[in-house]
Amino acid sequence: MSTEIFEEHRRLLTGVAYRILGSVADAEDVVQETWLKWAGVDHATVEDAKAYLIRVASRVAIDRLRWARSRRESYVGPWLPEPFGTTPDAAERAELTDTVELALLVVMETLSPLERAVFVLREAFDLPFSEIAEVVGRSEAATRQLAKRARDHVNDKRPRFDTDRATRRDITERFIDASAGGDLEGLIALLSQEVTLVSDGGGKARSPLKVLSGQMNVVRFLTSVTTAEGMDKFMASIGMQEHGGLEFVITELNGGPAMLGVAAGRVISVVSLVISDGKIETIYVMANPDKMEHLTPPS
């Protein structure tokens, strides 16, 4: 019975941990540790299993985030959250989109661990402040202050999405065609003048070590990596000298359309676009092979 109760809430716990940590692998570790704690507790003393499990998972995630932050200080190049697969089911997508968008997760990286946990538990899961206060070990008044500070910061920094889903997919498809086809004019037409490109290779894939800013800097990089020579160099950097070519596929990640780079049946990169007023404002490129391991190409 205790196993059934835990499995009933596993997906919820994974969602809590992923939003706090921005890492699928770390979120899975948090859920496993939560299971161990759940298996060892006297269930007769637990009045509300869901609240207890969220409390445990959140505390474990906060501790792990503090540890992860220290590791990220020595990370090679920009750090981006791991892409998280979401279903195209409309109801679930509506539930997930606002709180797993990659651009929002990037902004949440600038919050303190406690601010991030409070923001997630309040904004994504609508927990009452009394319960959140118990999770973070603060008074309810202090927790409300943490929530306000986090919300104000996120609202100030998060990109404004004013593009509908169909348009986002259309622009993503046009971006693929222009990039892969070497269509310089078509690519420039899609990008805002102030476009930025953030690439996460983690020192394990050929990738810019700094954020690229400005239309021409971004275009030069994109055209360099889509040439046969540039592609071969990238493949070699991740240990794929024999790859048989690269295919680009659009799929659903983090509540929106994203582009997968697939070679030899393996996902080797993920590209996610932030679009405003019909122009691409930010390009997120994830190429660290460690962050691709949980992804599989669409069948």
C-alpha positions as CSV (number, residue, x, y, z in Angstrom):
1,M,0.0,0.0,0.0
2,S,2.8,2.4,0.9
3,T,4.4,1.7,-2.5
4,E,1.1,2.5,-4.3
5,I,0.8,5.8,-2.5
6,F,4.3,6.8,-3.4
7,E,3.9,5.8,-7.1
8,E,0.7,7.8,-7.2
9,H,2.7,10.9,-6.4
10,R,6.0,10.0,-8.2
11,R,5.2,12.3,-11.2
12,L,4.3,15.2,-8.9
13,L,7.6,14.7,-6.9
14,T,9.6,14.6,-10.1
15,G,8.0,17.8,-11.2
16,V,8.8,19.6,-8.0
17,A,12.4,18.4,-8.0
18,Y,13.0,19.2,-11.6
19,R,11.7,22.8,-11.3
20,I,13.9,23.4,-8.2
21,L,17.0,21.8,-9.7
22,G,16.7,22.2,-13.5
23,S,18.3,18.7,-13.9
24,V,16.4,15.6,-14.8
25,A,19.2,13.3,-13.4
26,D,19.2,15.2,-10.1
27,A,15.4,15.2,-9.9
28,E,15.4,11.4,-10.3
29,D,18.0,11.1,-7.5
30,V,15.8,13.3,-5.3
31,V,12.7,11.1,-5.9
32,Q,14.8,8.0,-5.1
33,E,16.0,9.5,-1.8
34,T,12.4,10.6,-1.0
35,W,11.3,7.0,-1.6
36,L,13.9,5.7,0.9
37,K,12.7,8.2,3.5
38,W,9.1,7.2,2.8
39,A,9.9,3.5,3.1
40,G,11.5,4.1,6.5
41,V,8.8,6.2,8.1
42,D,5.9,4.9,10.3
43,H,3.1,5.6,7.9
44,A,0.5,5.6,10.7
45,T,2.1,8.9,11.9
46,V,1.7,10.6,8.5
47,E,-1.6,12.5,8.3
48,D,-1.3,13.7,4.7
49,A,1.0,11.5,2.5
50,K,1.0,14.0,-0.4
51,A,2.1,16.9,1.8
52,Y,4.7,14.8,3.6
53,L,6.2,13.6,0.3
54,I,6.3,17.1,-1.2
55,R,8.0,18.4,2.0
56,V,10.6,15.7,1.9
57,A,11.3,16.0,-1.8
58,S,11.6,19.8,-1.6
59,R,14.0,19.7,1.3
60,V,16.2,17.1,-0.4
61,A,16.1,19.2,-3.6
62,I,17.1,22.4,-1.8
63,D,20.1,20.7,-0.2
64,R,21.1,19.2,-3.6
65,L,20.7,22.6,-5.3
66,R,23.1,24.2,-2.8
67,W,25.6,21.4,-3.6
68,A,25.0,21.7,-7.3
69,R,25.5,25.5,-7.3
70,S,29.0,25.0,-5.9
71,R,29.8,22.5,-8.7
72,R,28.5,24.9,-11.3
73,E,31.0,27.6,-10.3
74,S,33.7,25.5,-12.0
75,Y,31.5,24.5,-15.0
76,V,33.0,25.1,-18.4
77,G,31.1,27.8,-20.3
78,P,27.4,28.7,-19.7
79,W,25.2,26.3,-17.8
80,L,21.7,25.5,-19.0
81,P,19.0,23.3,-17.5
82,E,18.6,19.8,-18.9
83,P,15.7,19.6,-21.4
84,F,12.6,17.9,-20.1
85,G,10.3,15.9,-22.3
86,T,6.6,17.0,-22.2
87,T,3.6,15.4,-23.8
88,P,1.7,17.2,-26.6
89,D,-1.5,16.5,-24.7
90,A,-3.2,19.9,-24.4
91,A,-4.4,19.6,-20.8
92,E,-1.0,18.6,-19.5
93,R,0.8,21.1,-21.6
94,A,-1.3,23.9,-20.2
95,E,-0.4,22.7,-16.7
96,L,3.4,22.5,-17.4
97,T,4.2,25.3,-19.9
98,D,4.4,28.3,-17.5
99,T,6.7,26.6,-15.1
100,V,9.1,24.4,-17.2
101,E,9.8,26.8,-20.0
102,L,13.5,26.8,-20.5
103,A,13.7,30.6,-20.5
104,L,12.0,30.7,-17.1
105,L,14.3,28.0,-15.6
106,V,17.3,30.0,-16.8
107,V,15.9,33.1,-14.9
108,M,15.2,30.9,-11.8
109,E,19.0,30.0,-11.7
110,T,19.5,33.6,-10.4
111,L,17.3,32.9,-7.3
112,S,18.7,31.6,-4.1
113,P,17.9,28.0,-3.3
114,L,15.2,29.0,-0.8
115,E,13.7,31.6,-3.1
116,R,13.6,29.1,-5.9
117,A,11.9,26.5,-3.8
118,V,9.3,28.9,-2.5
119,F,8.6,30.2,-6.0
120,V,8.2,26.7,-7.4
121,L,5.9,25.5,-4.6
122,R,3.8,28.6,-4.7
123,E,3.6,29.5,-8.4
124,A,3.7,26.0,-9.9
125,F,1.9,24.0,-7.3
126,D,-0.1,26.6,-5.4
127,L,0.8,25.3,-2.0
128,P,-0.4,27.4,1.0
129,F,2.2,29.6,2.6
130,S,1.8,27.7,5.9
131,E,3.0,24.4,4.2
132,I,5.8,26.1,2.3
133,A,7.0,27.7,5.5
134,E,7.3,24.3,7.0
135,V,9.3,23.1,4.0
136,V,11.9,25.9,4.1
137,G,12.0,26.2,7.9
138,R,10.9,29.9,8.0
139,S,8.0,31.7,9.5
140,E,5.0,32.2,7.3
141,A,5.6,36.0,7.2
142,A,9.2,35.4,6.1
143,T,8.1,32.9,3.5
144,R,5.7,35.4,2.0
145,Q,8.6,37.8,1.7
146,L,10.7,35.2,0.0
147,A,7.9,34.5,-2.4
148,K,7.4,38.2,-3.2
149,R,11.1,38.8,-3.8
150,A,11.4,35.8,-6.0
151,R,8.2,36.6,-8.0
152,D,9.3,40.3,-8.5
153,H,12.7,39.1,-9.7
154,V,11.3,36.6,-12.1
155,N,8.7,38.9,-13.5
156,D,11.4,41.5,-14.1
157,K,13.8,39.1,-15.8
158,R,11.7,36.6,-17.6
159,P,11.2,36.9,-21.4
160,R,7.7,37.9,-22.5
161,F,6.2,35.3,-24.8
162,D,3.8,37.0,-27.2
163,T,3.9,34.4,-29.9
164,D,1.3,31.6,-30.3
165,R,2.2,28.0,-30.4
166,A,1.7,27.5,-34.2
167,T,3.9,30.5,-34.9
168,R,6.6,29.3,-32.6
169,R,6.7,26.0,-34.4
170,D,6.6,27.6,-37.8
171,I,9.6,29.9,-36.9
172,T,11.4,26.9,-35.5
173,E,10.9,25.0,-38.8
174,R,12.1,28.0,-40.8
175,F,15.1,28.3,-38.5
176,I,16.0,24.7,-39.2
177,D,15.7,25.1,-42.9
178,A,17.7,28.3,-43.0
179,S,20.5,27.0,-40.8
180,A,20.8,23.6,-42.4
181,G,20.4,25.0,-45.9
182,G,23.0,27.7,-45.5
183,D,20.3,30.4,-46.3
184,L,22.1,33.4,-44.9
185,E,19.4,35.9,-45.8
186,G,16.6,33.7,-44.5
187,L,18.5,33.2,-41.2
188,I,19.1,36.9,-40.7
189,A,15.4,37.7,-41.4
190,L,14.4,35.4,-38.5
191,L,16.8,37.0,-35.9
192,S,16.3,40.2,-33.9
193,Q,19.1,42.7,-34.1
194,E,20.0,42.0,-30.4
195,V,19.7,38.2,-30.6
196,T,21.8,36.2,-28.2
197,L,23.0,32.6,-28.3
198,V,23.7,30.7,-25.2
199,S,25.4,27.3,-25.7
200,D,26.1,24.7,-23.1
201,G,28.7,22.2,-24.1
202,G,30.1,21.7,-20.5
203,G,33.6,21.3,-21.9
204,K,32.5,18.0,-23.5
205,A,31.2,19.3,-26.8
206,R,32.6,22.0,-29.2
207,S,30.7,25.1,-28.1
208,P,31.2,28.8,-27.5
209,L,32.5,29.5,-24.0
210,K,30.7,32.8,-23.8
211,V,27.3,34.1,-24.7
212,L,27.2,35.4,-28.3
213,S,25.4,38.7,-28.8
214,G,24.3,40.5,-32.0
215,Q,22.9,39.3,-35.2
216,M,26.1,38.9,-37.2
217,N,28.0,37.1,-34.3
218,V,25.2,34.6,-34.0
219,V,24.9,34.1,-37.8
220,R,28.7,33.5,-38.1
221,F,28.6,30.8,-35.4
222,L,25.5,29.1,-36.9
223,T,26.9,29.0,-40.4
224,S,30.2,27.7,-39.2
225,V,28.8,24.7,-37.3
226,T,26.4,23.7,-40.1
227,T,29.1,23.3,-42.7
228,A,30.4,19.8,-43.3
229,E,33.7,20.7,-41.7
230,G,32.1,22.3,-38.7
231,M,29.7,19.4,-38.2
232,D,32.6,16.9,-38.4
233,K,34.5,18.9,-35.7
234,F,31.5,19.0,-33.4
235,M,30.9,15.3,-33.9
236,A,34.5,14.5,-33.1
237,S,34.3,16.6,-29.9
238,I,31.7,14.2,-28.6
239,G,33.4,11.1,-29.8
240,M,31.4,10.4,-32.9
241,Q,33.9,10.3,-35.8
242,E,31.5,8.0,-37.7
243,H,28.0,9.4,-37.6
244,G,26.4,9.1,-41.0
245,G,25.1,12.6,-41.0
246,L,22.8,14.8,-38.8
247,E,19.1,15.0,-38.9
248,F,17.0,17.8,-37.3
249,V,13.6,16.9,-35.8
250,I,11.1,19.1,-34.0
251,T,9.6,17.7,-30.8
252,E,8.0,18.9,-27.6
253,L,10.4,19.8,-24.7
254,N,9.8,22.0,-21.7
255,G,6.3,22.9,-22.7
256,G,7.1,24.1,-26.2
257,P,8.6,23.2,-29.6
258,A,12.3,22.4,-29.7
259,M,14.8,21.2,-32.3
260,L,16.7,17.9,-31.8
261,G,19.9,17.2,-33.6
262,V,20.0,13.4,-34.1
263,A,22.9,11.3,-35.4
264,A,23.2,7.5,-35.4
265,G,20.0,7.2,-33.5
266,R,21.2,9.4,-30.7
267,V,20.2,12.9,-29.6
268,I,23.3,15.0,-29.7
269,S,21.9,18.6,-29.3
270,V,18.8,20.5,-28.4
271,V,17.9,24.0,-29.6
272,S,15.2,26.0,-28.0
273,L,14.1,29.5,-29.3
274,V,12.7,32.5,-27.4
275,I,10.5,34.4,-29.9
276,S,9.0,37.8,-29.5
277,D,7.2,40.0,-32.1
278,G,7.9,37.3,-34.7
279,K,11.7,37.4,-34.2
280,I,14.1,35.1,-32.4
281,E,15.4,36.9,-29.3
282,T,17.4,34.1,-27.7
283,I,18.8,30.8,-29.0
284,Y,19.5,28.1,-26.3
285,V,21.8,25.3,-27.5
286,M,22.3,22.3,-25.3
287,A,25.2,20.1,-26.5
288,N,26.7,18.6,-23.3
289,P,26.3,14.9,-24.0
290,D,25.6,14.2,-20.3
291,K,22.4,16.2,-20.6
292,M,21.2,14.3,-23.7
293,E,21.4,10.8,-22.2
294,H,17.7,10.7,-21.0
295,L,16.4,11.8,-24.4
296,T,15.4,9.5,-27.3
297,P,14.6,10.6,-30.8
298,P,10.9,10.7,-31.7
299,S,9.9,7.4,-33.4
